[in-house]
Structures are given as structure tokens and as C-alpha cells.
Amino acid sequence: MTLCRILLILAALILAGPLEETYFAPTARAQDTVKNMLAAQIRTQGITCEKPKRAIRDAKRSRPDHDVWILTCENATYRISRYPDLAAKVVRIR
């Protein structure tokens, strides 16, 4: 390899930034986005969700165009069934 090529690779690595931000942070941000979006949706339907903690997709109950999520809030846990362009069906679990 020539010195010029080595310098270009080194510059690209420096400009790319740390690997943590590039590969791992979007997953954490996506999880925050999903739980906040689900909490906001059920709030618009009149259901209380104080401080959403986590949202987990229920793979067994989910189907194409029908997502089922378990949303854990500070005050309760809900199963949320969502069809596109319809209100969510919300069942309080705990």
C-alpha cells in the first residue's frame, strides 16, 4: 500500500467517529421512539400511560399489517393491537 492510501483510510476512520454511536445508538433511540409513540397513541384514546418504560413487540400475536406490542408504563402494562389507519385496541394486563 502506498502512503497516500494509508492516509486516506486513516482519515476515513477518524471522520467516521466511534463505532458505538454508529452501530449501537440507533437501536436504543428506536426503542425510545417506539415506546413514546405507543404511549402517545393510547393517550389520545383516553388511556393513562405515565412514564413509558419499555415496549416489546409480541411476535406470536403479530401478523402482517397487525402489530401487537406490550407497553410497560409506570402505572400499568398494556397489550396494544394496531392495524394501519385504525384506533389501537388496548387491553390492560396489570
The first five atom37 places (N, CA, C, CB, O) and aatype in JSON, in Angstrom:
{
  "aatype": [12, 16, 10, 4, 1, 9, 10, 10, 9, 10, 0, 0, 10, 9, 10, 0, 7, 14, 10, 6, 6, 16, 18, 13, 0, 14, 16, 0, 1, 0, 5, 3, 16, 19, 11, 2, 12, 10, 0, 0, 5, 9, 1, 16, 5, 7, 9, 16, 4, 6, 11, 14, 11, 1, 0, 9, 1, 3, 0, 11, 1, 15, 1, 14, 3, 8, 3, 19, 17, 9, 10, 16, 4, 6, 2, 0, 16, 18, 1, 9, 15, 1, 18, 14, 3, 10, 0, 0, 11, 19, 19, 1, 9, 1],
  "atom_mask": [
    [1, 1, 1, 1, 1],
    [1, 1, 1, 1, 1],
    [1, 1, 1, 1, 1],
    [1, 1, 1, 1, 1],
    [1, 1, 1, 1, 1],
    [1, 1, 1, 1, 1],
    [1, 1, 1, 1, 1],
    [1, 1, 1, 1, 1],
    [1, 1, 1, 1, 1],
    [1, 1, 1, 1, 1],
    [1, 1, 1, 1, 1],
    [1, 1, 1, 1, 1],
    [1, 1, 1, 1, 1],
    [1, 1, 1, 1, 1],
    [1, 1, 1, 1, 1],
    [1, 1, 1, 1, 1],
    [1, 1, 1, 0, 1],
    [1, 1, 1, 1, 1],
    [1, 1, 1, 1, 1],
    [1, 1, 1, 1, 1],
    [1, 1, 1, 1, 1],
    [1, 1, 1, 1, 1],
    [1, 1, 1, 1, 1],
    [1, 1, 1, 1, 1],
    [1, 1, 1, 1, 1],
    [1, 1, 1, 1, 1],
    [1, 1, 1, 1, 1],
    [1, 1, 1, 1, 1],
    [1, 1, 1, 1, 1],
    [1, 1, 1, 1, 1],
    [1, 1, 1, 1, 1],
    [1, 1, 1, 1, 1],
    [1, 1, 1, 1, 1],
    [1, 1, 1, 1, 1],
    [1, 1, 1, 1, 1],
    [1, 1, 1, 1, 1],
    [1, 1, 1, 1, 1],
    [1, 1, 1, 1, 1],
    [1, 1, 1, 1, 1],
    [1, 1, 1, 1, 1],
    [1, 1, 1, 1, 1],
    [1, 1, 1, 1, 1],
    [1, 1, 1, 1, 1],
    [1, 1, 1, 1, 1],
    [1, 1, 1, 1, 1],
    [1, 1, 1, 0, 1],
    [1, 1, 1, 1, 1],
    [1, 1, 1, 1, 1],
    [1, 1, 1, 1, 1],
    [1, 1, 1, 1, 1],
    [1, 1, 1, 1, 1],
    [1, 1, 1, 1, 1],
    [1, 1, 1, 1, 1],
    [1, 1, 1, 1, 1],
    [1, 1, 1, 1, 1],
    [1, 1, 1, 1, 1],
    [1, 1, 1, 1, 1],
    [1, 1, 1, 1, 1],
    [1, 1, 1, 1, 1],
    [1, 1, 1, 1, 1],
    [1, 1, 1, 1, 1],
    [1, 1, 1, 1, 1],
    [1, 1, 1, 1, 1],
    [1, 1, 1, 1, 1],
    [1, 1, 1, 1, 1],
    [1, 1, 1, 1, 1],
    [1, 1, 1, 1, 1],
    [1, 1, 1, 1, 1],
    [1, 1, 1, 1, 1],
    [1, 1, 1, 1, 1],
    [1, 1, 1, 1, 1],
    [1, 1, 1, 1, 1],
    [1, 1, 1, 1, 1],
    [1, 1, 1, 1, 1],
    [1, 1, 1, 1, 1],
    [1, 1, 1, 1, 1],
    [1, 1, 1, 1, 1],
    [1, 1, 1, 1, 1],
    [1, 1, 1, 1, 1],
    [1, 1, 1, 1, 1],
    [1, 1, 1, 1, 1],
    [1, 1, 1, 1, 1],
    [1, 1, 1, 1, 1],
    [1, 1, 1, 1, 1],
    [1, 1, 1, 1, 1],
    [1, 1, 1, 1, 1],
    [1, 1, 1, 1, 1],
    [1, 1, 1, 1, 1],
    [1, 1, 1, 1, 1],
    [1, 1, 1, 1, 1],
    [1, 1, 1, 1, 1],
    [1, 1, 1, 1, 1],
    [1, 1, 1, 1, 1],
    [1, 1, 1, 1, 1]
  ],
  "atom_positions": [
    [[0.84, -1.19, 0.0], [0.0, 0.0, 0.0], [0.88, 1.24, 0.0], [-0.95, 0.0, 1.21], [1.96, 1.28, 0.58]],
    [[0.36, 2.21, -0.65], [1.12, 3.45, -0.68], [0.78, 4.3, 0.55], [0.84, 4.23, -1.98], [-0.25, 4.09, 1.19]],
    [[1.62, 5.22, 0.83], [1.42, 6.1, 1.97], [0.13, 6.92, 1.8], [2.63, 7.03, 2.16], [-0.58, 7.18, 2.76]],
    [[-0.14, 7.33, 0.58], [-1.35, 8.12, 0.31], [-2.61, 7.31, 0.64], [-1.38, 8.57, -1.17], [-3.55, 7.84, 1.23]],
    [[-2.63, 6.04, 0.26], [-3.79, 5.19, 0.52], [-3.97, 4.96, 2.03], [-3.63, 3.83, -0.2], [-5.1, 4.97, 2.52]],
    [[-2.9, 4.77, 2.74], [-2.96, 4.58, 4.19], [-3.52, 5.83, 4.87], [-1.57, 4.23, 4.76], [-4.34, 5.73, 5.78]],
    [[-3.07, 7.0, 4.42], [-3.57, 8.25, 4.99], [-5.06, 8.44, 4.7], [-2.78, 9.43, 4.45], [-5.79, 8.94, 5.56]],
    [[-5.52, 8.06, 3.52], [-6.94, 8.18, 3.19], [-7.78, 7.26, 4.07], [-7.16, 7.85, 1.7], [-8.84, 7.66, 4.54]],
    [[-7.33, 6.04, 4.28], [-8.06, 5.11, 5.14], [-8.09, 5.62, 6.58], [-7.41, 3.7, 5.09], [-9.13, 5.54, 7.24]],
    [[-6.98, 6.12, 7.06], [-6.92, 6.66, 8.41], [-7.85, 7.86, 8.55], [-5.48, 7.06, 8.75], [-8.55, 7.98, 9.56]],
    [[-7.88, 8.75, 7.58], [-8.77, 9.91, 7.62], [-10.23, 9.47, 7.62], [-8.49, 10.84, 6.42], [-11.05, 10.05, 8.33]],
    [[-10.57, 8.45, 6.84], [-11.95, 7.95, 6.79], [-12.36, 7.37, 8.14], [-12.1, 6.89, 5.7], [-13.49, 7.58, 8.59]],
    [[-11.46, 6.66, 8.8], [-11.77, 6.09, 10.1], [-11.96, 7.17, 11.16], [-10.67, 5.13, 10.53], [-12.83, 7.06, 12.02]],
    [[-11.15, 8.2, 11.09], [-11.25, 9.29, 12.06], [-12.57, 10.04, 11.86], [-10.06, 10.26, 11.91], [-13.24, 10.39, 12.84]],
    [[-12.94, 10.3, 10.61], [-14.17, 11.04, 10.32], [-15.42, 10.2, 10.6], [-14.18, 11.49, 8.86], [-16.48, 10.76, 10.86]],
    [[-15.31, 8.88, 10.57], [-16.47, 8.02, 10.81], [-16.95, 8.1, 12.26], [-16.14, 6.59, 10.46], [-18.13, 7.88, 12.53]],
    [[-16.06, 8.4, 13.18], [-16.44, 8.52, 14.58], [-16.41, 7.18, 15.29], [0.0, 0.0, 0.0], [-16.08, 6.16, 14.69]],
    [[-16.76, 7.19, 16.56], [-16.73, 5.95, 17.33], [-17.77, 4.95, 16.84], [-16.95, 6.25, 18.8], [-18.84, 5.34, 16.38]],
    [[-17.46, 3.68, 16.95], [-18.38, 2.64, 16.49], [-19.64, 2.57, 17.34], [-17.69, 1.3, 16.5], [-20.7, 2.21, 16.82]],
    [[-19.57, 2.91, 18.6], [-20.75, 2.86, 19.46], [-21.86, 3.73, 18.92], [-20.39, 3.29, 20.88], [-23.0, 3.28, 18.82]],
    [[-21.55, 4.96, 18.57], [-22.57, 5.86, 18.06], [-23.11, 5.39, 16.73], [-22.02, 7.26, 17.93], [-24.3, 5.52, 16.46]],
    [[-22.25, 4.85, 15.9], [-22.66, 4.47, 14.55], [-23.54, 3.24, 14.54], [-21.45, 4.23, 13.7], [-24.52, 3.2, 13.8]],
    [[-23.21, 2.23, 15.35], [-23.92, 0.97, 15.23], [-24.89, 0.65, 16.36], [-22.94, -0.11, 15.14], [-25.87, -0.05, 16.13]],
    [[-24.65, 1.14, 17.57], [-25.46, 0.72, 18.69], [-26.48, 1.76, 19.13], [-24.59, 0.38, 19.83], [-27.55, 1.38, 19.6]],
    [[-26.21, 3.02, 19.0], [-27.12, 4.05, 19.46], [-28.44, 4.09, 18.7], [-26.46, 5.39, 19.36], [-29.47, 4.33, 19.33]],
    [[-28.49, 3.85, 17.38], [-29.79, 3.9, 16.71], [-30.79, 2.89, 17.27], [-29.61, 3.65, 15.23], [-31.99, 3.17, 17.27]],
    [[-30.34, 1.73, 17.74], [-31.24, 0.75, 18.31], [-31.86, 1.27, 19.6], [-30.49, -0.56, 18.57], [-33.06, 1.12, 19.81]],
    [[-31.08, 1.88, 20.43], [-31.6, 2.44, 21.68], [-32.56, 3.58, 21.38], [-30.45, 2.92, 22.58], [-33.61, 3.68, 22.02]],
    [[-32.23, 4.42, 20.43], [-33.11, 5.52, 20.07], [-34.39, 5.0, 19.45], [-32.42, 6.47, 19.11], [-35.46, 5.57, 19.68]],
    [[-34.32, 3.94, 18.66], [-35.52, 3.37, 18.05], [-36.45, 2.82, 19.12], [-35.14, 2.25, 17.06], [-37.67, 2.98, 19.02]],
    [[-35.9, 2.17, 20.14], [-36.71, 1.65, 21.24], [-37.41, 2.8, 21.96], [-35.84, 0.85, 22.23], [-38.59, 2.69, 22.29]],
    [[-36.69, 3.9, 22.22], [-37.31, 5.05, 22.86], [-38.42, 5.62, 22.0], [-36.27, 6.12, 23.14], [-39.46, 6.01, 22.52]],
    [[-38.21, 5.67, 20.7], [-39.21, 6.21, 19.8], [-40.47, 5.36, 19.81], [-38.66, 6.3, 18.39], [-41.57, 5.9, 19.85]],
    [[-40.32, 4.04, 19.78], [-41.49, 3.15, 19.76], [-42.3, 3.28, 21.04], [-41.05, 1.69, 19.57], [-43.52, 3.42, 20.98]],
    [[-41.64, 3.24, 22.19], [-42.41, 3.32, 23.44], [-43.1, 4.66, 23.59], [-41.49, 3.08, 24.64], [-44.23, 4.72, 24.07]],
    [[-42.44, 5.74, 23.18], [-43.07, 7.06, 23.27], [-44.21, 7.21, 22.28], [-42.03, 8.15, 23.04], [-45.22, 7.83, 22.59]],
    [[-44.05, 6.65, 21.09], [-45.11, 6.71, 20.08], [-46.34, 5.93, 20.53], [-44.61, 6.18, 18.74], [-47.46, 6.4, 20.39]],
    [[-46.13, 4.72, 21.08], [-47.26, 3.92, 21.56], [-47.95, 4.6, 22.74], [-46.78, 2.51, 21.96], [-49.18, 4.61, 22.82]],
    [[-47.17, 5.16, 23.65], [-47.75, 5.87, 24.8], [-48.58, 7.06, 24.32], [-46.64, 6.34, 25.76], [-49.67, 7.3, 24.84]],
    [[-48.08, 7.79, 23.36], [-48.82, 8.94, 22.84], [-50.11, 8.49, 22.16], [-47.95, 9.74, 21.84], [-51.15, 9.15, 22.29]],
    [[-50.07, 7.37, 21.44], [-51.26, 6.89, 20.76], [-52.35, 6.48, 21.74], [-50.91, 5.71, 19.86], [-53.51, 6.83, 21.55]],
    [[-51.98, 5.75, 22.8], [-53.04, 5.34, 23.73], [-53.54, 6.51, 24.57], [-52.53, 4.22, 24.64], [-54.68, 6.51, 25.01]],
    [[-52.68, 7.5, 24.78], [-53.14, 8.71, 25.49], [-54.21, 9.44, 24.69], [-51.96, 9.66, 25.78], [-55.17, 9.96, 25.25]],
    [[-54.04, 9.48, 23.36], [-55.06, 10.14, 22.52], [-56.37, 9.39, 22.55], [-54.57, 10.25, 21.07], [-57.42, 9.95, 22.22]],
    [[-56.35, 8.12, 22.96], [-57.56, 7.33, 23.09], [-58.12, 7.37, 24.51], [-57.28, 5.89, 22.67], [-59.07, 6.65, 24.82]],
    [[-57.53, 8.2, 25.37], [-58.05, 8.4, 26.71], [-57.51, 7.45, 27.76], [0.0, 0.0, 0.0], [-58.07, 7.37, 28.86]],
    [[-56.44, 6.74, 27.47], [-55.86, 5.79, 28.42], [-54.61, 6.42, 29.02], [-55.53, 4.43, 27.73], [-53.81, 7.05, 28.32]],
    [[-54.44, 6.26, 30.32], [-53.31, 6.86, 31.02], [-52.07, 5.99, 30.92], [-53.67, 7.11, 32.49], [-52.12, 4.79, 31.22]],
    [[-50.97, 6.59, 30.5], [-49.68, 5.92, 30.5], [-48.66, 6.92, 31.02], [-49.28, 5.4, 29.05], [-48.19, 7.8, 30.3]],
    [[-48.33, 6.76, 32.3], [-47.37, 7.66, 32.92], [-45.97, 7.08, 32.76], [-47.7, 7.89, 34.41], [-45.72, 5.94, 33.15]],
    [[-45.08, 7.85, 32.22], [-43.66, 7.48, 32.03], [-43.49, 6.09, 31.42], [-42.93, 7.55, 33.37], [-43.26, 5.13, 32.15]],
    [[-43.61, 5.97, 30.11], [-43.42, 4.67, 29.47], [-42.0, 4.15, 29.71], [-43.7, 4.76, 27.97], [-41.03, 4.88, 29.55]],
    [[-41.91, 2.87, 30.11], [-40.61, 2.29, 30.44], [-40.05, 1.47, 29.29], [-40.72, 1.43, 31.67], [-38.87, 1.6, 28.96]],
    [[-40.88, 0.62, 28.67], [-40.39, -0.17, 27.55], [-41.56, -0.66, 26.71], [-39.55, -1.37, 28.05], [-42.7, -0.74, 27.17]],
    [[-41.24, -0.99, 25.47], [-42.21, -1.55, 24.53], [-41.57, -2.77, 23.88], [-42.67, -0.5, 23.46], [-40.47, -2.68, 23.33]],
    [[-42.27, -3.9, 23.94], [-41.77, -5.14, 23.36], [-42.8, -5.65, 22.37], [-41.47, -6.2, 24.47], [-43.98, -5.78, 22.7]],
    [[-42.35, -5.95, 21.16], [-43.26, -6.48, 20.14], [-43.56, -7.93, 20.46], [-42.66, -6.35, 18.71], [-42.65, -8.72, 20.7]],
    [[-44.85, -8.3, 20.45], [-45.29, -9.67, 20.7], [-45.3, -10.4, 19.37], [-46.7, -9.7, 21.38], [-46.26, -10.28, 18.6]],
    [[-44.26, -11.15, 19.1], [-44.09, -11.81, 17.8], [-45.14, -12.9, 17.56], [-42.7, -12.42, 17.7], [-45.54, -13.12, 16.42]],
    [[-45.6, -13.57, 18.62], [-46.59, -14.64, 18.46], [-47.94, -14.11, 18.01], [-46.74, -15.41, 19.76], [-48.62, -14.73, 17.2]],
    [[-48.33, -12.97, 18.53], [-49.65, -12.41, 18.21], [-49.62, -11.47, 17.0], [-50.19, -11.67, 19.41], [-50.67, -11.18, 16.43]],
    [[-48.46, -11.01, 16.62], [-48.36, -10.09, 15.49], [-48.49, -10.83, 14.16], [-47.02, -9.33, 15.54], [-48.08, -11.98, 14.03]],
    [[-49.08, -10.15, 13.2], [-49.26, -10.66, 11.84], [-48.9, -9.53, 10.87], [-50.73, -11.17, 11.6], [-48.71, -8.39, 11.3]],
    [[-48.8, -9.83, 9.57], [-48.59, -8.74, 8.62], [-49.74, -7.73, 8.71], [-48.47, -9.31, 7.17], [-50.9, -8.12, 8.74]],
    [[-49.42, -6.48, 8.76], [-50.38, -5.38, 8.91], [-51.15, -5.42, 10.22], [-51.35, -5.4, 7.76], [-52.21, -4.79, 10.32]],
    [[-50.66, -6.14, 11.21], [-51.28, -6.17, 12.54], [-50.18, -6.39, 13.57], [-52.38, -7.29, 12.63], [-49.76, -7.52, 13.81]],
    [[-49.72, -5.3, 14.17], [-48.67, -5.37, 15.19], [-49.29, -5.44, 16.57], [-47.71, -4.17, 15.08], [-50.28, -4.76, 16.85]],
    [[-48.7, -6.26, 17.42], [-49.12, -6.35, 18.82], [-47.88, -6.03, 19.67], [-49.72, -7.77, 19.16], [-46.81, -6.61, 19.48]],
    [[-48.06, -5.1, 20.6], [-46.97, -4.65, 21.47], [-47.39, -4.78, 22.92], [-46.58, -3.19, 21.15], [-48.57, -4.68, 23.25]],
    [[-46.41, -5.02, 23.77], [-46.61, -4.96, 25.22], [-45.91, -3.68, 25.69], [-46.04, -6.25, 25.96], [-44.69, -3.56, 25.6]],
    [[-46.7, -2.74, 26.18], [-46.17, -1.45, 26.63], [-46.22, -1.41, 28.15], [-46.98, -0.26, 26.02], [-47.29, -1.55, 28.75]],
    [[-45.07, -1.22, 28.77], [-44.99, -1.12, 30.23], [-44.82, 0.35, 30.59], [-43.8, -1.97, 30.79], [-43.87, 1.01, 30.19]],
    [[-45.78, 0.84, 31.36], [-45.73, 2.21, 31.86], [-45.53, 2.15, 33.37], [-47.04, 3.01, 31.5], [-45.57, 1.08, 33.97]],
    [[-45.32, 3.31, 33.97], [-45.11, 3.34, 35.41], [-46.37, 2.89, 36.16], [-44.72, 4.75, 35.85], [-46.26, 2.26, 37.21]],
    [[-47.54, 3.19, 35.63], [-48.78, 2.89, 36.34], [-49.45, 1.59, 35.9], [-49.73, 4.02, 36.15], [-50.29, 1.08, 36.64]],
    [[-49.11, 1.03, 34.73], [-49.78, -0.17, 34.23], [-49.0, -0.78, 33.07], [-51.22, 0.17, 33.79], [-48.05, -0.19, 32.56]],
    [[-49.44, -1.98, 32.67], [-48.9, -2.65, 31.49], [-50.06, -2.93, 30.55], [-48.13, -3.97, 31.87], [-51.11, -3.41, 30.97]],
    [[-49.86, -2.64, 29.26], [-50.92, -2.76, 28.27], [-50.49, -3.65, 27.11], [-51.34, -1.39, 27.76], [-49.31, -3.68, 26.74]],
    [[-51.46, -4.38, 26.53], [-51.26, -5.05, 25.26], [-51.96, -4.19, 24.21], [-51.82, -6.56, 25.28], [-53.16, -3.92, 24.3]],
    [[-51.19, -3.76, 23.22], [-51.72, -2.84, 22.21], [-51.7, -3.55, 20.86], [-50.89, -1.51, 22.15], [-50.65, -3.96, 20.38]],
    [[-52.89, -3.69, 20.26], [-53.02, -4.28, 18.92], [-53.27, -3.14, 17.95], [-54.17, -5.35, 18.86], [-54.18, -2.33, 18.14]],
    [[-52.46, -3.09, 16.9], [-52.55, -1.97, 15.95], [-52.73, -2.46, 14.53], [-51.3, -1.1, 16.04], [-51.95, -3.27, 14.02]],
    [[-53.78, -1.96, 13.89], [-53.98, -2.11, 12.46], [-53.69, -0.76, 11.83], [-55.44, -2.61, 12.12], [-53.9, 0.27, 12.46]],
    [[-53.2, -0.74, 10.58], [-52.94, 0.55, 9.93], [-54.22, 1.38, 9.8], [-52.33, 0.33, 8.54], [-55.28, 0.84, 9.46]],
    [[-54.13, 2.66, 10.08], [-55.22, 3.63, 9.91], [-56.43, 3.38, 10.8], [-55.65, 3.64, 8.48], [-57.52, 3.88, 10.49]],
    [[-56.29, 2.64, 11.89], [-57.4, 2.41, 12.82], [-56.92, 2.72, 14.24], [-57.94, 0.94, 12.72], [-55.72, 2.77, 14.51]],
    [[-57.87, 2.92, 15.13], [-57.51, 3.11, 16.53], [-56.97, 1.8, 17.08], [-58.73, 3.6, 17.35], [-57.37, 0.72, 16.65]],
    [[-56.08, 1.9, 18.03], [-55.48, 0.72, 18.63], [-56.46, 0.06, 19.6], [-54.17, 1.08, 19.35], [-57.23, 0.74, 20.29]],
    [[-56.41, -1.26, 19.65], [-57.16, -2.0, 20.66], [-56.22, -2.17, 21.86], [-57.69, -3.41, 20.11], [-55.15, -2.77, 21.72]],
    [[-56.62, -1.65, 23.01], [-55.76, -1.63, 24.18], [-56.39, -2.46, 25.29], [-55.51, -0.18, 24.65], [-57.54, -2.23, 25.66]],
    [[-55.64, -3.41, 25.82], [-56.08, -4.24, 26.93], [-55.1, -4.06, 28.08], [-56.2, -5.74, 26.52], [-53.89, -4.21, 27.9]],
    [[-55.62, -3.74, 29.25], [-54.74, -3.6, 30.41], [-54.41, -4.98, 30.95], [-55.41, -2.71, 31.52], [-55.31, -5.77, 31.25]],
    [[-53.11, -5.28, 31.08], [-52.66, -6.57, 31.56], [-52.46, -6.54, 33.07], [-51.36, -6.99, 30.85], [-52.91, -7.44, 33.78]],
    [[-51.78, -5.49, 33.56], [-51.51, -5.34, 35.0], [-51.77, -3.91, 35.4], [-50.06, -5.74, 35.35], [-51.61, -3.56, 36.57]]
  ]
}
